[in-house]
Amino acid sequence: MPTVLPTVRPPMNTGTLPQNLSNLPGGNLAQAVATHPTEGWAAVAWVNQPPESTTDANRVFVKVQHPGSQRWEPAIQVNTLGAYDAASNPGIAIDQAGRIYVTFAQGHLHPALSWSDDGGKTWTPPELLPVADVGIYSQVMIDDQAQIVHLLVNSDYHIHHLERPRAAPVGSAWQDDTVVPGNNHARATMALVGGVVTIATACRSGCAGDAVVISRRQGVGQWSSGRVPGASVRRMWQPYWTSIVATPRGGCLAWGYWGASGNYASCSFDGGGSWEPAKPLIDTYPGDEYQQSDTGSTPTLLYDPATQTVIAYEIYRQVGMVETTYLVYSYRRLVQDHWVPDMAGPYIHHQPALRAFAATARSRAAEPHGIGVAYARSTTNQAGLALVAWSEIDQAAGDIQIMVAWSNPSALVTQNKLP
């Protein structure tokens, strides 16, 4: 296995330049990130496709920060059978006790779960999940208060929610629900909104024309589906990306489309019972002429408690640059009714994008794989940091690497001067 050198994490009150976390030859993509709920150390999972390998012989790696020194440990491979390209999208979470969970697909896309109780040094053998069909876009979430492990799997484009007690041993039964009506779903994400498991699903068909469907758990095997007013505004586009985050009064969700510049968001202020009309984050009506249009994709949300603000990290292609894509951000203070900057409409009319990080040697973020974001609470001051991860293409070297950077959400909001 290639050696991955440890890298140092900065102090909690600073941001960083993007750095190559994967540092492995071939394609490194489909990243997922997690942080410890109170101690702030992080873990990142991704899929590696070695050079000249077959599509179904890929590897799933996890890299963990040492809880004490905050240094990144060498990456560990967790799959035991071949992983199938980016469709093996991993999910990752860390519970209060420090157990790290990772979900992925192996052996021709059969979803599996593994966990580590020693900071990522050793992992349980992959436990195959009770889902009959192939599984992609998996996510794991821990309810520390109820001591429940929640899993979300897109199985043959149907969304499954699985749960069982944290204390259950490997091989114990899962409660398995098929959540969302319809039969052509893309990415789904979940959060505890108002204390209730809430799932936002990008729905391509069978959802009454809505781009995103909200499902809330009402009891074992019982789900209710809700709508976002105005979410069907782009009926001819294909939704494929969602993100959802909890806030003190409810939550916010965002979604994006495949190959089209339409990022939208909606927030709930009654614990998830209802959602406001869809509002644009980046909606720039892209044309075929790159000199006159810009684009945005894959909005990923984070809640910053210090400023009571929701931040959306997005991949952005600037005007006139066909192959230059980088991370920008939009934000909304929950006491206000709009997102900043205003990027609805043609480039010549909207406000400028807000760049999240300094330029890299590549500046070519891989749009289909989106962005991973996790909030790390500070033990020394009120403001925490966001760990942000994305895939970046280097055409000259012929590889794709996982880039990470620490972002200070409070500084992003307070230092920006847009109204």
NORMO-V63054 format. One record per residue. N is the residue number from 1. RES is the residue in one letter. SS is DSSP state (h for helix, s for strand, l for the rest). D_CENTER is the distance of its C-alpha to the mean C-alpha in whole Angstrom. Layout:
n=N res=RES ss=SS d_center=D_CENTER
n=N res=RES ss=SS d_center=D_CENTER
//
This chain:
n=1 res=M ss=l d_center=27
n=2 res=P ss=l d_center=26
n=3 res=T ss=l d_center=27
n=4 res=V ss=l d_center=24
n=5 res=L ss=l d_center=25
n=6 res=P ss=l d_center=24
n=7 res=T ss=l d_center=22
n=8 res=V ss=s d_center=23
n=9 res=R ss=l d_center=21
n=10 res=P ss=l d_center=22
n=11 res=P ss=l d_center=24
n=12 res=M ss=l d_center=21
n=13 res=N ss=l d_center=23
n=14 res=T ss=l d_center=22
n=15 res=G ss=l d_center=20
n=16 res=T ss=l d_center=20
n=17 res=L ss=l d_center=20
n=18 res=P ss=l d_center=18
n=19 res=Q ss=s d_center=19
n=20 res=N ss=s d_center=18
n=21 res=L ss=l d_center=17
n=22 res=S ss=l d_center=17
n=23 res=N ss=l d_center=21
n=24 res=L ss=l d_center=22
n=25 res=P ss=l d_center=23
n=26 res=G ss=l d_center=22
n=27 res=G ss=s d_center=19
n=28 res=N ss=s d_center=16
n=29 res=L ss=s d_center=12
n=30 res=A ss=s d_center=9
n=31 res=Q ss=s d_center=8
n=32 res=A ss=s d_center=6
n=33 res=V ss=s d_center=8
n=34 res=A ss=s d_center=10
n=35 res=T ss=s d_center=13
n=36 res=H ss=l d_center=16
n=37 res=P ss=l d_center=17
n=38 res=T ss=l d_center=20
n=39 res=E ss=l d_center=21
n=40 res=G ss=l d_center=18
n=41 res=W ss=l d_center=18
n=42 res=A ss=s d_center=14
n=43 res=A ss=s d_center=13
n=44 res=V ss=s d_center=11
n=45 res=A ss=s d_center=11
n=46 res=W ss=s d_center=12
n=47 res=V ss=s d_center=14
n=48 res=N ss=s d_center=18
n=49 res=Q ss=s d_center=20
n=50 res=P ss=l d_center=23
n=51 res=P ss=l d_center=26
n=52 res=E ss=l d_center=28
n=53 res=S ss=l d_center=27
n=54 res=T ss=l d_center=26
n=55 res=T ss=l d_center=23
n=56 res=D ss=l d_center=23
n=57 res=A ss=l d_center=24
n=58 res=N ss=s d_center=21
n=59 res=R ss=s d_center=20
n=60 res=V ss=s d_center=17
n=61 res=F ss=s d_center=17
n=62 res=V ss=s d_center=16
n=63 res=K ss=s d_center=17
n=64 res=V ss=s d_center=17
n=65 res=Q ss=s d_center=19
n=66 res=H ss=l d_center=22
n=67 res=P ss=l d_center=23
n=68 res=G ss=l d_center=26
n=69 res=S ss=l d_center=26
n=70 res=Q ss=l d_center=22
n=71 res=R ss=s d_center=23
n=72 res=W ss=s d_center=20
n=73 res=E ss=l d_center=22
n=74 res=P ss=l d_center=23
n=75 res=A ss=l d_center=20
n=76 res=I ss=s d_center=21
n=77 res=Q ss=s d_center=21
n=78 res=V ss=l d_center=20
n=79 res=N ss=l d_center=21
n=80 res=T ss=l d_center=24
n=81 res=L ss=l d_center=24
n=82 res=G ss=l d_center=23
n=83 res=A ss=s d_center=20
n=84 res=Y ss=l d_center=19
n=85 res=D ss=h d_center=18
n=86 res=A ss=h d_center=14
n=87 res=A ss=h d_center=15
n=88 res=S ss=h d_center=14
n=89 res=N ss=l d_center=10
n=90 res=P ss=l d_center=10
n=91 res=G ss=s d_center=9
n=92 res=I ss=s d_center=10
n=93 res=A ss=s d_center=12
n=94 res=I ss=s d_center=15
n=95 res=D ss=l d_center=17
n=96 res=Q ss=l d_center=20
n=97 res=A ss=l d_center=23
n=98 res=G ss=l d_center=21
n=99 res=R ss=l d_center=20
n=100 res=I ss=s d_center=17
n=101 res=Y ss=s d_center=15
n=102 res=V ss=s d_center=14
n=103 res=T ss=s d_center=14
n=104 res=F ss=s d_center=14
n=105 res=A ss=s d_center=17
n=106 res=Q ss=s d_center=20
n=107 res=G ss=l d_center=24
n=108 res=H ss=l d_center=23
n=109 res=L ss=l d_center=20
n=110 res=H ss=s d_center=21
n=111 res=P ss=s d_center=18
n=112 res=A ss=s d_center=19
n=113 res=L ss=s d_center=18
n=114 res=S ss=s d_center=19
n=115 res=W ss=s d_center=19
n=116 res=S ss=s d_center=21
n=117 res=D ss=l d_center=23
n=118 res=D ss=l d_center=25
n=119 res=G ss=l d_center=22
n=120 res=G ss=l d_center=21
n=121 res=K ss=l d_center=24
n=122 res=T ss=l d_center=25
n=123 res=W ss=l d_center=23
n=124 res=T ss=l d_center=24
n=125 res=P ss=l d_center=25
n=126 res=P ss=l d_center=22
n=127 res=E ss=s d_center=23
n=128 res=L ss=s d_center=23
n=129 res=L ss=l d_center=21
n=130 res=P ss=l d_center=24
n=131 res=V ss=l d_center=22
n=132 res=A ss=l d_center=25
n=133 res=D ss=l d_center=23
n=134 res=V ss=l d_center=21
n=135 res=G ss=s d_center=17
n=136 res=I ss=s d_center=14
n=137 res=Y ss=s d_center=10
n=138 res=S ss=s d_center=11
n=139 res=Q ss=s d_center=9
n=140 res=V ss=s d_center=11
n=141 res=M ss=s d_center=12
n=142 res=I ss=s d_center=15
n=143 res=D ss=s d_center=18
n=144 res=D ss=l d_center=20
n=145 res=Q ss=l d_center=23
n=146 res=A ss=l d_center=23
n=147 res=Q ss=l d_center=23
n=148 res=I ss=s d_center=21
n=149 res=V ss=s d_center=18
n=150 res=H ss=s d_center=16
n=151 res=L ss=s d_center=14
n=152 res=L ss=s d_center=13
n=153 res=V ss=s d_center=14
n=154 res=N ss=s d_center=15
n=155 res=S ss=s d_center=18
n=156 res=D ss=l d_center=20
n=157 res=Y ss=l d_center=18
n=158 res=H ss=s d_center=19
n=159 res=I ss=s d_center=17
n=160 res=H ss=s d_center=18
n=161 res=H ss=s d_center=17
n=162 res=L ss=s d_center=19
n=163 res=E ss=s d_center=20
n=164 res=R ss=s d_center=23
n=165 res=P ss=s d_center=24
n=166 res=R ss=l d_center=23
n=167 res=A ss=l d_center=26
n=168 res=A ss=l d_center=27
n=169 res=P ss=l d_center=28
n=170 res=V ss=l d_center=26
n=171 res=G ss=l d_center=27
n=172 res=S ss=l d_center=28
n=173 res=A ss=l d_center=27
n=174 res=W ss=l d_center=24
n=175 res=Q ss=s d_center=24
n=176 res=D ss=s d_center=23
n=177 res=D ss=s d_center=22
n=178 res=T ss=s d_center=22
n=179 res=V ss=l d_center=20
n=180 res=V ss=l d_center=20
n=181 res=P ss=l d_center=23
n=182 res=G ss=l d_center=23
n=183 res=N ss=l d_center=23
n=184 res=N ss=s d_center=20
n=185 res=H ss=s d_center=17
n=186 res=A ss=s d_center=14
n=187 res=R ss=s d_center=10
n=188 res=A ss=s d_center=10
n=189 res=T ss=s d_center=8
n=190 res=M ss=s d_center=10
n=191 res=A ss=s d_center=12
n=192 res=L ss=s d_center=15
n=193 res=V ss=s d_center=17
n=194 res=G ss=l d_center=20
n=195 res=G ss=l d_center=20
n=196 res=V ss=s d_center=20
n=197 res=V ss=s d_center=17
n=198 res=T ss=s d_center=15
n=199 res=I ss=s d_center=13
n=200 res=A ss=s d_center=12
n=201 res=T ss=s d_center=13
n=202 res=A ss=s d_center=14
n=203 res=C ss=s d_center=17
n=204 res=R ss=s d_center=19
n=205 res=S ss=s d_center=23
n=206 res=G ss=l d_center=24
n=207 res=C ss=l d_center=23
n=208 res=A ss=l d_center=26
n=209 res=G ss=l d_center=24
n=210 res=D ss=l d_center=21
n=211 res=A ss=l d_center=18
n=212 res=V ss=s d_center=16
n=213 res=V ss=s d_center=17
n=214 res=I ss=s d_center=17
n=215 res=S ss=s d_center=18
n=216 res=R ss=s d_center=20
n=217 res=R ss=s d_center=21
n=218 res=Q ss=s d_center=25
n=219 res=G ss=s d_center=26
n=220 res=V ss=l d_center=26
n=221 res=G ss=l d_center=26
n=222 res=Q ss=s d_center=26
n=223 res=W ss=s d_center=23
n=224 res=S ss=s d_center=24
n=225 res=S ss=s d_center=22
n=226 res=G ss=s d_center=22
n=227 res=R ss=l d_center=21
n=228 res=V ss=l d_center=20
n=229 res=P ss=l d_center=24
n=230 res=G ss=l d_center=23
n=231 res=A ss=l d_center=20
n=232 res=S ss=l d_center=23
n=233 res=V ss=l d_center=24
n=234 res=R ss=l d_center=23
n=235 res=R ss=l d_center=24
n=236 res=M ss=l d_center=25
n=237 res=W ss=l d_center=21
n=238 res=Q ss=l d_center=19
n=239 res=P ss=s d_center=15
n=240 res=Y ss=s d_center=13
n=241 res=W ss=s d_center=9
n=242 res=T ss=s d_center=8
n=243 res=S ss=s d_center=7
n=244 res=I ss=s d_center=9
n=245 res=V ss=s d_center=10
n=246 res=A ss=s d_center=14
n=247 res=T ss=s d_center=17
n=248 res=P ss=l d_center=20
n=249 res=R ss=l d_center=22
n=250 res=G ss=s d_center=19
n=251 res=G ss=s d_center=16
n=252 res=C ss=s d_center=14
n=253 res=L ss=s d_center=12
n=254 res=A ss=s d_center=11
n=255 res=W ss=s d_center=11
n=256 res=G ss=s d_center=12
n=257 res=Y ss=s d_center=15
n=258 res=W ss=l d_center=16
n=259 res=G ss=l d_center=18
n=260 res=A ss=s d_center=19
n=261 res=S ss=s d_center=18
n=262 res=G ss=s d_center=17
n=263 res=N ss=s d_center=15
n=264 res=Y ss=s d_center=16
n=265 res=A ss=s d_center=15
n=266 res=S ss=s d_center=17
n=267 res=C ss=s d_center=18
n=268 res=S ss=s d_center=20
n=269 res=F ss=l d_center=22
n=270 res=D ss=l d_center=24
n=271 res=G ss=l d_center=22
n=272 res=G ss=l d_center=20
n=273 res=G ss=l d_center=23
n=274 res=S ss=l d_center=23
n=275 res=W ss=l d_center=21
n=276 res=E ss=l d_center=22
n=277 res=P ss=l d_center=23
n=278 res=A ss=l d_center=20
n=279 res=K ss=s d_center=20
n=280 res=P ss=s d_center=19
n=281 res=L ss=s d_center=17
n=282 res=I ss=s d_center=18
n=283 res=D ss=s d_center=20
n=284 res=T ss=l d_center=23
n=285 res=Y ss=l d_center=25
n=286 res=P ss=l d_center=24
n=287 res=G ss=l d_center=27
n=288 res=D ss=l d_center=29
n=289 res=E ss=l d_center=30
n=290 res=Y ss=l d_center=28
n=291 res=Q ss=l d_center=30
n=292 res=Q ss=l d_center=30
n=293 res=S ss=l d_center=26
n=294 res=D ss=l d_center=23
n=295 res=T ss=s d_center=19
n=296 res=G ss=s d_center=16
n=297 res=S ss=s d_center=13
n=298 res=T ss=s d_center=9
n=299 res=P ss=s d_center=9
n=300 res=T ss=s d_center=6
n=301 res=L ss=s d_center=8
n=302 res=L ss=s d_center=10
n=303 res=Y ss=s d_center=13
n=304 res=D ss=s d_center=16
n=305 res=P ss=l d_center=19
n=306 res=A ss=l d_center=21
n=307 res=T ss=l d_center=22
n=308 res=Q ss=l d_center=20
n=309 res=T ss=s d_center=18
n=310 res=V ss=s d_center=15
n=311 res=I ss=s d_center=13
n=312 res=A ss=s d_center=11
n=313 res=Y ss=s d_center=10
n=314 res=E ss=s d_center=11
n=315 res=I ss=s d_center=12
n=316 res=Y ss=s d_center=16
n=317 res=R ss=s d_center=19
n=318 res=Q ss=l d_center=22
n=319 res=V ss=l d_center=26
n=320 res=G ss=l d_center=28
n=321 res=M ss=l d_center=26
n=322 res=V ss=l d_center=25
n=323 res=E ss=l d_center=23
n=324 res=T ss=l d_center=21
n=325 res=T ss=s d_center=18
n=326 res=Y ss=s d_center=16
n=327 res=L ss=s d_center=14
n=328 res=V ss=s d_center=15
n=329 res=Y ss=s d_center=14
n=330 res=S ss=s d_center=16
n=331 res=Y ss=s d_center=17
n=332 res=R ss=s d_center=19
n=333 res=R ss=s d_center=21
n=334 res=L ss=l d_center=21
n=335 res=V ss=l d_center=25
n=336 res=Q ss=l d_center=25
n=337 res=D ss=l d_center=24
n=338 res=H ss=l d_center=23
n=339 res=W ss=l d_center=20
n=340 res=V ss=s d_center=21
n=341 res=P ss=l d_center=22
n=342 res=D ss=l d_center=23
n=343 res=M ss=s d_center=22
n=344 res=A ss=s d_center=23
n=345 res=G ss=l d_center=26
n=346 res=P ss=l d_center=27
n=347 res=Y ss=l d_center=27
n=348 res=I ss=l d_center=30
n=349 res=H ss=l d_center=30
n=350 res=H ss=l d_center=26
n=351 res=Q ss=l d_center=26
n=352 res=P ss=l d_center=24
n=353 res=A ss=l d_center=21
n=354 res=L ss=s d_center=20
n=355 res=R ss=s d_center=19
n=356 res=A ss=l d_center=16
n=357 res=F ss=l d_center=18
n=358 res=A ss=l d_center=21
n=359 res=A ss=l d_center=22
n=360 res=T ss=l d_center=21
n=361 res=A ss=l d_center=24
n=362 res=R ss=l d_center=22
n=363 res=S ss=l d_center=20
n=364 res=R ss=s d_center=18
n=365 res=A ss=s d_center=15
n=366 res=A ss=l d_center=14
n=367 res=E ss=h d_center=13
n=368 res=P ss=h d_center=12
n=369 res=H ss=h d_center=9
n=370 res=G ss=l d_center=7
n=371 res=I ss=s d_center=6
n=372 res=G ss=s d_center=4
n=373 res=V ss=s d_center=6
n=374 res=A ss=s d_center=8
n=375 res=Y ss=s d_center=12
n=376 res=A ss=s d_center=15
n=377 res=R ss=l d_center=18
n=378 res=S ss=l d_center=21
n=379 res=T ss=l d_center=24
n=380 res=T ss=l d_center=27
n=381 res=N ss=l d_center=26
n=382 res=Q ss=l d_center=24
n=383 res=A ss=l d_center=21
n=384 res=G ss=l d_center=18
n=385 res=L ss=s d_center=16
n=386 res=A ss=s d_center=12
n=387 res=L ss=s d_center=11
n=388 res=V ss=s d_center=9
n=389 res=A ss=s d_center=9
n=390 res=W ss=s d_center=10
n=391 res=S ss=s d_center=12
n=392 res=E ss=s d_center=16
n=393 res=I ss=s d_center=19
n=394 res=D ss=s d_center=22
n=395 res=Q ss=l d_center=25
n=396 res=A ss=l d_center=28
n=397 res=A ss=l d_center=26
n=398 res=G ss=l d_center=25
n=399 res=D ss=s d_center=22
n=400 res=I ss=s d_center=18
n=401 res=Q ss=s d_center=17
n=402 res=I ss=s d_center=14
n=403 res=M ss=s d_center=14
n=404 res=V ss=s d_center=13
n=405 res=A ss=s d_center=15
n=406 res=W ss=s d_center=15
n=407 res=S ss=s d_center=15
n=408 res=N ss=l d_center=18
n=409 res=P ss=h d_center=16
n=410 res=S ss=h d_center=20
n=411 res=A ss=h d_center=21
n=412 res=L ss=h d_center=19
n=413 res=V ss=h d_center=21
n=414 res=T ss=h d_center=24
n=415 res=Q ss=l d_center=25
n=416 res=N ss=l d_center=24
n=417 res=K ss=l d_center=27
n=418 res=L ss=l d_center=26
n=419 res=P ss=l d_center=28
//
